[in-house]
Amino acid sequence: KAHPQKAGVQKQACMLIRNLVAHSQAFSKPILDLGAEALIMQARSAHRDCEDVAKAALRDLGCHVELRELWTGQRGNLAP
């Protein structure tokens, strides 16, 4: 909240939140009650560097996030 223009700080904050709730879901509700979802969405839209960690934080908080499968392996065999 204090440093919205600092991509590195926003990325570290997203990773911190993700790690907290990944280890204990009990942290999810208090973090969401503090407005974390909106702040993570702001970081995600303001800093392309935060995209993956922001999605991970939102996912682990139980928020809706659209995840795209970048590689599906549908084009052909990897090994002949």
C-alpha angles and dihedrals in degrees: 000000000000097000109034094155096053107092093191093053092047092049092050090048091053091049091048092052092045092051093047096053094039089061097039126016088197088082094059100081097045091047092049090046088058090059099258095147094062092044093050090049089051091051090048094052095042099046123040088195089067097053099103098039091044091053090048092051092048092046093051091046088057095248123142112265129165110234118194124204103231096190125029103168092232099130099073149301120316093208122042 
